[in-house]
Amino acid sequence: MAKRKLINFIFVFFLICSNTTFANPNLDQWLDTEKTYKDLISEGYEVKSYSISDIQINSGLMLILFVTVLQKDNDVYECQEYQTMDQNLETLDMNLTCKQLVQPYQRGVDT
């Protein structure tokens, strides 16, 4: 019984290690787009999930990350909004990027 468990453990260990050993860091499945929340909602996409994270910095600044997943049929977008705010909650900087879920592709020239 113990021998069988050990064999199963080793098998799972090598299975996990082999997947990460040959990983290609240049593969991506999220393609940058010029779309905005408004564009996607106007095209019929629905919000499927929403997440907010914040990071307090010693200087008093706060970084806020909003991640929204939108879907229409089998088409999925992930939008990430980054905001930098001061102690008075005034927005100092804001960036928004929406990415479309696609078949994995090789990042680089012409992507």
Secondary structure, DSSP 8 states (H G I E B T S, - for coil): -HHHHHHHHHHHHHHHHHHHHT--TTEEEEEEES--HHHHHHTT-EEEEEEEEEEE-TTS-EEEEEEEEEEETTEEEEEEEEEEE-TT--EEEEEEEEEEEEEEEE-STT-
